[in-house]
Amino acid sequence: MSAKMNAAEILDMAAQIETKGAKFYRKAAKHNVAGRDLLLQIAAQEDLHYKTFAEMRKALAPNEKGGYDPYGETDLYVKAMVDGFAFEVNKDPAESLTGKESLSDLLKMAIQMEKDSIVFYLGLKQMVPPALGKEKLDAVIKEEMTHIAWLSSKREELQK
């Protein structure tokens, strides 16, 4: 398999990360009664990000979707990249929650996960040539940056 990735692979990774993030927030909401509504709102935002990335993938041009992959290596590679990034298969981020985290702590964790995602996507930009949809990755990064700004504002509101 080539070291070059296409926009479809990147968007698949983004969607998987959003799914795992939503699971994290839903579990946090079960443990944090005071922040339940906010945490469920964040989970819903992760669901919207998932849908955004799925729609972006559907809109890709044929050359941005990749080529012949008879053994499904692309899917395996995408899964390995996501699982090895911040959300390991054997270490589900939702399982790291003790139930004792404050809402401020949970938002801090959320902001860090979003920052980690951006760093991850910036690194992947080096693997996506322009002809395979590199500009789509910029849209993914912008979406994550918007989420950081929103989470930061919510955390600031708590600290007032």
DRENPA-3360 file (N, C-alpha, C; in nm, 2 decimals, always signed):
BEGIN
1 = MSAKMNAA = +0.08/-0.12/+0.00/+0.00/+0.00/+0.00/+0.09/+0.12/+0.00 ~ +0.05/+0.22/-0.08/+0.12/+0.35/-0.09/+0.11/+0.43/+0.04 ~ +0.21/+0.52/+0.06/+0.21/+0.61/+0.17/+0.12/+0.73/+0.15 ~ +0.06/+0.74/+0.03/-0.03/+0.85/+0.00/-0.17/+0.81/+0.04 ~ -0.24/+0.90/+0.09/-0.38/+0.88/+0.13/-0.47/+0.97/+0.05 ~ -0.59/+0.94/+0.04/-0.69/+1.02/-0.03/-0.79/+1.08/+0.06 ~ -0.87/+1.18/+0.01/-0.96/+1.25/+0.10/-1.07/+1.15/+0.16 ~ -1.10/+1.05/+0.08/-1.20/+0.95/+0.13/-1.15/+0.88/+0.26;
9 = EILDMAAQ = -1.02/+0.84/+0.26/-0.96/+0.77/+0.37/-0.96/+0.87/+0.49 ~ -0.92/+0.99/+0.47/-0.91/+1.09/+0.58/-1.05/+1.11/+0.64 ~ -1.15/+1.13/+0.55/-1.29/+1.15/+0.60/-1.34/+1.03/+0.67 ~ -1.30/+0.91/+0.63/-1.34/+0.79/+0.71/-1.28/+0.79/+0.85 ~ -1.15/+0.83/+0.86/-1.09/+0.85/+0.99/-1.16/+0.95/+1.07 ~ -1.19/+1.06/+1.01/-1.26/+1.17/+1.09/-1.39/+1.12/+1.14 ~ -1.47/+1.05/+1.06/-1.60/+1.00/+1.10/-1.58/+0.90/+1.22 ~ -1.48/+0.81/+1.21/-1.46/+0.72/+1.32/-1.42/+0.79/+1.45;
17 = IETKGAKF = -1.34/+0.89/+1.44/-1.30/+0.97/+1.56/-1.42/+1.04/+1.62 ~ -1.51/+1.09/+1.54/-1.63/+1.16/+1.59/-1.72/+1.06/+1.66 ~ -1.73/+0.94/+1.61/-1.82/+0.83/+1.67/-1.76/+0.80/+1.81 ~ -1.63/+0.78/+1.82/-1.58/+0.75/+1.95/-1.59/+0.87/+2.05 ~ -1.58/+0.99/+1.99/-1.59/+1.11/+2.08/-1.74/+1.11/+2.13 ~ -1.84/+1.09/+2.05/-1.98/+1.09/+2.09/-2.00/+0.99/+2.20 ~ -1.94/+0.87/+2.19/-1.96/+0.77/+2.29/-1.90/+0.81/+2.42 ~ -1.78/+0.88/+2.42/-1.72/+0.94/+2.54/-1.81/+1.03/+2.61;
25 = YRKAAKHN = -1.87/+1.13/+2.53/-1.95/+1.23/+2.59/-2.08/+1.17/+2.65 ~ -2.14/+1.07/+2.58/-2.26/+1.01/+2.64/-2.23/+0.94/+2.77 ~ -2.12/+0.87/+2.78/-2.08/+0.81/+2.90/-2.06/+0.91/+3.01 ~ -1.99/+1.02/+2.98/-1.96/+1.12/+3.07/-2.09/+1.18/+3.12 ~ -2.19/+1.19/+3.04/-2.32/+1.25/+3.07/-2.39/+1.16/+3.18 ~ -2.37/+1.03/+3.17/-2.43/+0.94/+3.27/-2.38/+0.96/+3.41 ~ -2.25/+1.01/+3.41/-2.18/+1.02/+3.54/-2.19/+1.16/+3.60 ~ -2.22/+1.26/+3.52/-2.21/+1.40/+3.56/-2.35/+1.46/+3.54;
33 = VAGRDLLL = -2.43/+1.45/+3.65/-2.57/+1.50/+3.64/-2.57/+1.65/+3.62 ~ -2.49/+1.73/+3.68/-2.49/+1.87/+3.66/-2.46/+1.92/+3.52 ~ -2.37/+1.84/+3.45/-2.33/+1.87/+3.32/-2.40/+1.79/+3.21 ~ -2.50/+1.71/+3.25/-2.56/+1.61/+3.16/-2.61/+1.68/+3.03 ~ -2.68/+1.79/+3.04/-2.74/+1.85/+2.92/-2.63/+1.90/+2.82 ~ -2.53/+1.96/+2.88/-2.41/+2.01/+2.80/-2.34/+1.90/+2.73 ~ -2.31/+1.79/+2.81/-2.24/+1.68/+2.76/-2.31/+1.61/+2.64 ~ -2.44/+1.60/+2.66/-2.53/+1.54/+2.55/-2.53/+1.63/+2.43;
41 = QIAAQEDL = -2.53/+1.76/+2.46/-2.52/+1.86/+2.35/-2.39/+1.84/+2.27 ~ -2.28/+1.82/+2.34/-2.15/+1.80/+2.28/-2.15/+1.67/+2.20 ~ -2.21/+1.56/+2.25/-2.23/+1.44/+2.18/-2.30/+1.46/+2.05 ~ -2.41/+1.54/+2.06/-2.49/+1.56/+1.94/-2.41/+1.64/+1.84 ~ -2.32/+1.73/+1.88/-2.23/+1.80/+1.79/-2.13/+1.70/+1.72 ~ -2.08/+1.60/+1.80/-2.00/+1.50/+1.74/-2.08/+1.42/+1.63 ~ -2.20/+1.39/+1.66/-2.29/+1.32/+1.57/-2.30/+1.41/+1.44 ~ -2.32/+1.54/+1.46/-2.33/+1.63/+1.34/-2.20/+1.63/+1.26;
49 = HYKTFAEM = -2.09/+1.63/+1.33/-1.96/+1.63/+1.26/-1.95/+1.50/+1.18 ~ -1.99/+1.39/+1.24/-1.99/+1.26/+1.17/-2.07/+1.28/+1.04 ~ -2.19/+1.33/+1.05/-2.27/+1.35/+0.93/-2.21/+1.44/+0.83 ~ -2.14/+1.55/+0.88/-2.07/+1.64/+0.79/-1.96/+1.57/+0.71 ~ -1.88/+1.49/+0.78/-1.78/+1.42/+0.72/-1.83/+1.31/+0.62 ~ -1.94/+1.25/+0.65/-2.00/+1.15/+0.56/-2.06/+1.22/+0.44 ~ -2.12/+1.33/+0.45/-2.16/+1.41/+0.34/-2.05/+1.46/+0.25 ~ -1.94/+1.50/+0.31/-1.82/+1.54/+0.24/-1.77/+1.42/+0.16;
57 = RKALAPNE = -1.77/+1.30/+0.22/-1.72/+1.19/+0.15/-1.81/+1.15/+0.03 ~ -1.94/+1.16/+0.04/-2.03/+1.14/-0.07/-2.01/+1.23/-0.19 ~ -1.97/+1.36/-0.15/-1.95/+1.46/-0.26/-1.81/+1.45/-0.33 ~ -1.73/+1.36/-0.28/-1.59/+1.36/-0.34/-1.60/+1.32/-0.49 ~ -1.50/+1.37/-0.56/-1.49/+1.34/-0.70/-1.43/+1.19/-0.71 ~ -1.45/+1.12/-0.82/-1.40/+0.98/-0.83/-1.25/+0.97/-0.80 ~ -1.17/+1.07/-0.84/-1.02/+1.06/-0.82/-0.99/+1.08/-0.67 ~ -1.08/+1.14/-0.59/-1.05/+1.16/-0.45/-1.09/+1.04/-0.36;
65 = KGGYDPYG = -1.15/+0.94/-0.42/-1.20/+0.83/-0.34/-1.10/+0.71/-0.34 ~ -1.00/+0.71/-0.42/-0.90/+0.61/-0.42/-0.92/+0.51/-0.53 ~ -0.84/+0.41/-0.53/-0.85/+0.32/-0.64/-0.88/+0.17/-0.60 ~ -0.83/+0.08/-0.67/-0.85/-0.06/-0.66/-0.80/-0.11/-0.52 ~ -0.88/-0.17/-0.44/-0.84/-0.22/-0.31/-0.91/-0.36/-0.29 ~ -0.86/-0.46/-0.36/-0.93/-0.59/-0.35/-0.93/-0.66/-0.21 ~ -0.83/-0.63/-0.13/-0.82/-0.69/+0.00/-0.87/-0.61/+0.12 ~ -0.93/-0.49/+0.09/-0.98/-0.40/+0.19/-0.87/-0.35/+0.28;
73 = ETDLYVKA = -0.75/-0.33/+0.23/-0.64/-0.28/+0.31/-0.66/-0.14/+0.35 ~ -0.73/-0.06/+0.27/-0.76/+0.08/+0.30/-0.84/+0.09/+0.43 ~ -0.95/+0.01/+0.44/-1.03/+0.01/+0.56/-0.95/-0.03/+0.68 ~ -0.87/-0.13/+0.67/-0.78/-0.18/+0.78/-0.68/-0.07/+0.82 ~ -0.62/-0.01/+0.72/-0.53/+0.10/+0.75/-0.59/+0.21/+0.82 ~ -0.71/+0.26/+0.77/-0.78/+0.37/+0.84/-0.81/+0.33/+0.98 ~ -0.86/+0.21/+1.01/-0.89/+0.16/+1.14/-0.76/+0.16/+1.23 ~ -0.65/+0.12/+1.18/-0.53/+0.11/+1.25/-0.48/+0.25/+1.29;
81 = MVDGFAFE = -0.49/+0.34/+1.19/-0.45/+0.48/+1.22/-0.54/+0.54/+1.33 ~ -0.66/+0.53/+1.32/-0.75/+0.59/+1.42/-0.73/+0.52/+1.56 ~ -0.73/+0.39/+1.56/-0.71/+0.32/+1.69/-0.58/+0.34/+1.75 ~ -0.48/+0.37/+1.67/-0.34/+0.39/+1.73/-0.32/+0.54/+1.76 ~ -0.41/+0.63/+1.72/-0.39/+0.77/+1.74/-0.43/+0.81/+1.88 ~ -0.55/+0.83/+1.91/-0.59/+0.87/+2.05/-0.69/+0.77/+2.10 ~ -0.75/+0.69/+2.02/-0.87/+0.61/+2.06/-0.83/+0.46/+2.03 ~ -0.75/+0.40/+2.11/-0.71/+0.27/+2.09/-0.82/+0.17/+2.11;
89 = VNKDPAES = -0.82/+0.06/+2.04/-0.93/-0.04/+2.05/-0.94/-0.09/+2.19 ~ -0.83/-0.12/+2.25/-0.83/-0.18/+2.39/-0.84/-0.07/+2.49 ~ -0.84/+0.05/+2.46/-0.85/+0.16/+2.55/-0.95/+0.27/+2.50 ~ -1.07/+0.23/+2.52/-1.18/+0.32/+2.48/-1.18/+0.44/+2.56 ~ -1.18/+0.57/+2.50/-1.17/+0.69/+2.59/-1.29/+0.69/+2.69 ~ -1.40/+0.64/+2.66/-1.51/+0.64/+2.75/-1.48/+0.55/+2.87 ~ -1.40/+0.45/+2.86/-1.36/+0.37/+2.97/-1.26/+0.43/+3.06 ~ -1.20/+0.54/+3.02/-1.10/+0.61/+3.10/-1.17/+0.70/+3.21;
97 = LTGKESLS = -1.30/+0.72/+3.19/-1.38/+0.80/+3.28/-1.40/+0.73/+3.41 ~ -1.38/+0.80/+3.52/-1.40/+0.74/+3.66/-1.54/+0.77/+3.71 ~ -1.60/+0.87/+3.65/-1.73/+0.92/+3.70/-1.72/+1.03/+3.81 ~ -1.59/+1.06/+3.84/-1.56/+1.16/+3.94/-1.51/+1.29/+3.88 ~ -1.50/+1.30/+3.75/-1.45/+1.42/+3.68/-1.55/+1.53/+3.69 ~ -1.50/+1.65/+3.72/-1.59/+1.76/+3.72/-1.63/+1.80/+3.57 ~ -1.73/+1.88/+3.56/-1.77/+1.92/+3.42/-1.65/+2.00/+3.36 ~ -1.58/+2.08/+3.44/-1.47/+2.16/+3.39/-1.36/+2.06/+3.34;
105 = DLLKMAIQ = -1.33/+1.96/+3.42/-1.23/+1.86/+3.38/-1.27/+1.79/+3.25 ~ -1.40/+1.75/+3.24/-1.45/+1.69/+3.12/-1.43/+1.78/+2.99 ~ -1.46/+1.91/+3.01/-1.44/+2.00/+2.90/-1.30/+2.02/+2.86 ~ -1.21/+2.02/+2.97/-1.07/+2.02/+2.94/-1.02/+1.90/+2.86 ~ -1.07/+1.79/+2.90/-1.03/+1.66/+2.83/-1.08/+1.67/+2.68 ~ -1.20/+1.72/+2.67/-1.26/+1.74/+2.53/-1.18/+1.83/+2.45 ~ -1.14/+1.94/+2.50/-1.06/+2.04/+2.43/-0.93/+1.97/+2.39 ~ -0.87/+1.89/+2.48/-0.74/+1.83/+2.44/-0.76/+1.72/+2.33;
113 = MEKDSIVF = -0.87/+1.65/+2.34/-0.89/+1.55/+2.23/-0.91/+1.62/+2.10 ~ -0.98/+1.73/+2.10/-1.00/+1.81/+1.97/-0.86/+1.86/+1.92 ~ -0.78/+1.91/+2.01/-0.64/+1.96/+1.97/-0.56/+1.84/+1.91 ~ -0.57/+1.72/+1.98/-0.50/+1.61/+1.93/-0.55/+1.57/+1.79 ~ -0.68/+1.58/+1.77/-0.73/+1.55/+1.64/-0.67/+1.64/+1.53 ~ -0.67/+1.77/+1.57/-0.61/+1.87/+1.47/-0.47/+1.84/+1.44 ~ -0.39/+1.81/+1.54/-0.25/+1.77/+1.52/-0.24/+1.65/+1.43 ~ -0.32/+1.55/+1.45/-0.33/+1.43/+1.38/-0.36/+1.46/+1.23;
121 = YLGLKQMV = -0.46/+1.54/+1.21/-0.50/+1.58/+1.07/-0.39/+1.66/+1.00 ~ -0.33/+1.75/+1.07/-0.22/+1.83/+1.01/-0.11/+1.73/+0.97 ~ -0.08/+1.63/+1.04/+0.02/+1.54/+1.00/-0.02/+1.46/+0.88 ~ -0.15/+1.42/+0.87/-0.20/+1.35/+0.76/-0.20/+1.43/+0.63 ~ -0.20/+1.57/+0.64/-0.20/+1.65/+0.52/-0.08/+1.62/+0.44 ~ +0.03/+1.58/+0.50/+0.15/+1.55/+0.42/+0.13/+1.43/+0.34 ~ +0.03/+1.34/+0.37/+0.01/+1.22/+0.30/-0.09/+1.23/+0.18 ~ -0.16/+1.34/+0.18/-0.27/+1.36/+0.08/-0.23/+1.46/-0.03;
129 = PPALGKEK = -0.20/+1.41/-0.15/-0.17/+1.50/-0.26/-0.29/+1.58/-0.31 ~ -0.26/+1.70/-0.36/-0.37/+1.78/-0.41/-0.47/+1.71/-0.50 ~ -0.42/+1.63/-0.59/-0.51/+1.56/-0.68/-0.60/+1.46/-0.61 ~ -0.57/+1.42/-0.49/-0.66/+1.32/-0.42/-0.74/+1.39/-0.31 ~ -0.76/+1.52/-0.31/-0.85/+1.59/-0.23/-0.79/+1.65/-0.10 ~ -0.67/+1.70/-0.11/-0.60/+1.76/+0.01/-0.68/+1.87/+0.07 ~ -0.75/+1.95/-0.01/-0.83/+2.07/+0.04/-0.95/+2.02/+0.13 ~ -0.99/+1.90/+0.11/-1.10/+1.85/+0.20/-1.05/+1.83/+0.34;
137 = LDAVIKEE = -0.92/+1.80/+0.36/-0.87/+1.79/+0.49/-0.87/+1.92/+0.56 ~ -0.85/+2.03/+0.49/-0.86/+2.16/+0.55/-1.00/+2.19/+0.61 ~ -1.10/+2.14/+0.54/-1.24/+2.15/+0.59/-1.26/+2.07/+0.72 ~ -1.20/+1.95/+0.73/-1.20/+1.87/+0.85/-1.14/+1.95/+0.97 ~ -1.02/+2.00/+0.94/-0.95/+2.08/+1.05/-1.03/+2.20/+1.09 ~ -1.09/+2.27/+1.00/-1.17/+2.39/+1.03/-1.28/+2.35/+1.12 ~ -1.35/+2.24/+1.09/-1.46/+2.19/+1.17/-1.41/+2.16/+1.32 ~ -1.30/+2.10/+1.33/-1.24/+2.07/+1.47/-1.21/+2.20/+1.54;
145 = MTHIAWLS = -1.15/+2.29/+1.47/-1.12/+2.42/+1.53/-1.24/+2.49/+1.58 ~ -1.35/+2.48/+1.51/-1.48/+2.54/+1.55/-1.52/+2.48/+1.68 ~ -1.51/+2.35/+1.69/-1.55/+2.27/+1.81/-1.46/+2.32/+1.93 ~ -1.33/+2.34/+1.91/-1.25/+2.38/+2.02/-1.29/+2.52/+2.07 ~ -1.32/+2.61/+1.98/-1.37/+2.74/+2.03/-1.49/+2.73/+2.11 ~ -1.59/+2.65/+2.06/-1.71/+2.64/+2.13/-1.69/+2.57/+2.27 ~ -1.61/+2.47/+2.28/-1.59/+2.40/+2.41/-1.51/+2.50/+2.50 ~ -1.42/+2.57/+2.45/-1.35/+2.67/+2.53/-1.44/+2.77/+2.59;
153 = SKREELQK = -1.54/+2.82/+2.51/-1.63/+2.92/+2.56/-1.72/+2.86/+2.67 ~ -1.76/+2.74/+2.65/-1.84/+2.67/+2.76/-1.76/+2.65/+2.89 ~ -1.64/+2.62/+2.88/-1.55/+2.60/+2.99/-1.53/+2.74/+3.07 ~ -1.51/+2.84/+2.99/-1.50/+2.98/+3.05/-1.62/+3.02/+3.12 ~ -1.74/+2.99/+3.07/-1.86/+3.02/+3.13/-1.87/+2.95/+3.27 ~ -1.82/+2.83/+3.28/-1.83/+2.75/+3.40/-1.74/+2.82/+3.51 ~ -1.63/+2.88/+3.46/-1.53/+2.93/+3.56/-1.57/+3.07/+3.61 ~ -1.67/+3.13/+3.55/-1.71/+3.26/+3.60/-1.79/+3.26/+3.72;
% end
